[in-house]
Amino acid sequence: LSPPRRLGDPDPVRERSWWGWGWADQAVTGPELDALVGRVGAFLPLSGEVAQVPAVPTLPASRLSVPPGVTARTDDAARAARTHGKAYRDVVRNLRGELDHPPDLVWFARDAADVARALEFAEATGAALIPYGGGTSVVGGLEYRGPDRPVITLDLSMMDAVLELDEESLAVRAQAGILGPALEEALRPRGLTLRHFPQSFEFSSVGGWLATRAGGHFATGYTHIDDLVESIELVSPAGVATSERVPASGAGPAPDRLWLGSEGALGVITSAWLRVRRRPTFKAGAAVAFGSYSDGVAATRAIAQSGLGPANCRLLDPLEAMLGAGATDGGSRLVLGFESADHPVEAALGRAVELCRDHGGTPADAAQWRGTFMRAPYLRDGLVRLGVVVETFETACTWSAFEALHAAVLEAVSPAVVTCRLTHVYPDGPAPYFTVYAAGRPGAEVELWDGIKARASAALLAAGGTITHHHAVGRDHVPWYRPPGPFVAALRAVKATLDPHGVLNPGVLGL
Amino acid sequence: LSPPRRLGDPDPVRERSWWGWGWADQAVTGPELDALVGRVGAFLPLSGEVAQVPAVPTLPASRLSVPPGVTARTDDAARAARTHGKAYRDVVRNLRGELDHPPDLVWFARDAADVARALEFAEATGAALIPYGGGTSVVGGLEYRGPDRPVITLDLSMMDAVLELDEESLAVRAQAGILGPALEEALRPRGLTLRHFPQSFEFSSVGGWLATRAGGHFATGYTHIDDLVESIELVSPAGVATSERVPASGAGPAPDRLWLGSEGALGVITSAWLRVRRRPTFKAGAAVAFGSYSDGVAATRAIAQSGLGPANCRLLDPLEAMLGAGATDGGSRLVLGFESADHPVEAALGRAVELCRDHGGTPADAAQWRGTFMRAPYLRDGLVRLGVVVETFETACTWSAFEALHAAVLEAVSPAVVTCRLTHVYPDGPAPYFTVYAAGRPGAEVELWDGIKARASAALLAAGGTITHHHAVGRDHVPWYRPPGPFVAALRAVKATLDPHGVLNPGVLGL
């Protein structure tokens, strides 16, 4: 349906920022930067100095040479752009030119056989191999940090074809390296959509979504990519695993569920069948204001437990509502959206709004919210250049645990400023998403952030939250990733079986 | 909330049929048996002879003695009742008195520590240990068939307490041995329900549902118990695994998903937090007749892809409609039901019926259907006593694969009579459930069925179906259980790590 990228096609990284988010020409400048200074300067001291966009640093010579017939790069620009992910601590280190563990080789995989060849090459050279989709990890998922050894970044961006479409069953098979926009572009002429829109949508890939259990568009119901996948093809040193393509099965533990969240440590996801849907033609939305945050939480819980199934149901706390939705009344905002390709959704929206009224909500405006959402990573980079410590973290907990968890997080990150929005909600609990703002100390920004993160993470765990709802574990979350002991033993046994030489993304998940 | 069964409480198996389904006094007799003969005799030759209900056979002496302080039984009645599951081939063998591998000891577990003690005892005595909930397996999940060794059935029926209820988060914690009715009874006074109603509901347990990935009440959406569980406690020889209790998480591969479907081979599930909901107060249902089966399939697909989310959406083919819903017009029936605890559902039902009309459907009556559904296992046993080969099998496939799969199954089981209903439907495909009727040859019934089963299973796999949507793998499905090679290697590594002496339910899943 769409052919894969060919040799000689433009390097997809060419116009991408090597140090920060997204396209280089989309960086925050001029009036947008001034406005940002005004908004954030209102609650945080800013020096007014703006860090310059750095040039690609000169890296140590590559320790690997490109095997014959392989599409690869060893130049500094290609290696520097793939040294870190896109977390705050990554951007700060890039701005400082601190690239301690750049990959030696960027291998552009052509197909599953080429992936297998790269794994063999890694085993033969003693190299670590890091699968790389869109490069948007915010948890250190792409950055080798282990003992000294050569490192290969296995870039899947050339494996970006849409291979098959089953319109009767509403499913599409795509290669793992395809990014969100290209996949949607292939589906649009058929009136179809995956409707998986993580904030990283523009630059993240199908394989990355699956490997990290990405959270997407839907605030309720099937929120994670886990539920949108029919079948996965995964290449490991122990062979290729292709699961049966069926809508559901009860035949033993689900194979795909072992690859979902494996973060490149058990194999490389090379393609997948994904469930698509018809593009929504019926839509209805509203925003509701709450004077009391706990009333907003209660209303959101009522909607989450109603079975109404809104596509959007995002509760913004007062500061989040001010920064993200332009609210100036000091109240919270609940952004509601319903959609369908089959039937009108006004009645469902009406009932949801009624539930809000029952909890003291009143109609409000929040039209600004979506634009800010997609622009947020660029704004974050602008703030980093202004010296601000700015980063997000997220969790999920039961409704009965939420109030205490929320209070514990605020106390843990104090005196930093923190906002909270509920990005996804379930009948049994919300997924709160926190954004932290603090004044940086030049040269100590990473340490300052790491301290806040450690306190926040300990607070989350103590209050019954998970260390991540959809950002994955990577390397940054390992200290707070605590699956049950026998499961850790099981995972280590699987790792030793599928990747006996330990080449696959060593360090993620503590493996 | 509800205390566990105490020592000295009546044996829950006392009034149960040792050889067939359910309560002994509910066996099909008298006018009901005559009516059954009439219905089935219309399309199958019946000899008219009825096998007698057999007495408990005399078993070989137990090879194990009860350790001090353990609640256990070694009498023939307790052992015979737990030798087989409730498949057709189990009932036939029970009627014949063919109990080749009875357990030596039935150990009634008291709590997680007692389960750990039973595992240690099995390791010490070289025994196999088979976790046993309600005993309703239809895939040989409970029957030891390996090389000669002592066998312990670990009966969890005394671990039947409801431990905690979180009404704010809509979740309940229960011990694994609780059966469906007892759990619902504990929830009803609070206005809550799990609403997980497999056909085995009356006699199957929370632990069994989880270990076998049971399919339940809902025809669309969250069909499997997999999606209704928040957290599992599992006791393995390598220790106790308790997952974090959160509504969702993206922290690595989901631990619970490795236990779901593990069928007692990796550990014993001892308790779980399950998601409950408010009891529905709004309900609407309809039945629709289709003259053409393929029109019925097309309408069902349209509803499955509409996002309307019916709780019931079961398409009965003409013979199924005749036998199960009393239809006499030779057409198919679609049974539709919507329910909610929050809002009216007439509009959703109306839209679903409209989709049916678009595909040639007309309103019909199918009120009989639910009663037949719950009574079916007893009727099956009645037919077995009449010498009929009668059994079910089920699968799931994509919509694009269904027509050819359906035709292939009919051809594979011919000349046996087969009916089909779609028990669950997904946007990407249905879960067809087949019931086979054939005239038995006295003494060769099991072989006759095994031959039909082998042909049907090969046809399912060749046509793109899974070997089971919700009956599990057990031992009977092992020849057609074909997960991807690297996943098999992974599963064997997990088994070797968690159960190094191979005591846990050896043989299920081919482990």
Interface residues (C-beta under 8 A of the other chain):
Chain A: D166 E168 S169 L170 A171 T212 R213 A214 G215 G221 T223 H224 D226 E230 L234 S236 A238 G239 V240 A241 T242 S243 E244 R245 V246 P247 A248 S249 G250 A251 G252 P253 A254 P255 R257 L258 W259 L260 G261 S262 E263 L266 G267 R275 R277 R278 R301 Q305 S306 G307 L308 G309 S340 A341 D342 H343 A347 A348 R351 A396 C397 T398 W399 S400 A401 H424 Y426 P427 D428 G429 P430 A431 G464 G465 T466 I467 T468 H469 H470 H471 A472 V473 H477 Y481 R482 P483 P484 G485 P486 F487 A489 A490 L491 R492 A493 V494 A496 T497 L498 L509
Chain B: D166 E168 S169 L170 A171 T212 R213 A214 G215 G221 T223 H224 D226 E230 L234 S236 A238 G239 V240 A241 T242 S243 E244 R245 V246 P247 A248 S249 G250 A251 G252 P253 A254 P255 R257 L258 W259 L260 G261 S262 E263 L266 G267 R275 R277 R278 R301 Q305 S306 G307 L308 G309 S340 A341 D342 H343 A347 A348 R351 A396 C397 T398 W399 S400 A401 H424 Y426 P427 D428 G429 P430 A431 G464 G465 T466 I467 T468 H469 H470 H471 A472 V473 H477 Y481 R482 P483 P484 G485 P486 F487 A489 A490 L491 R492 A493 V494 A496 T497 L498 L509
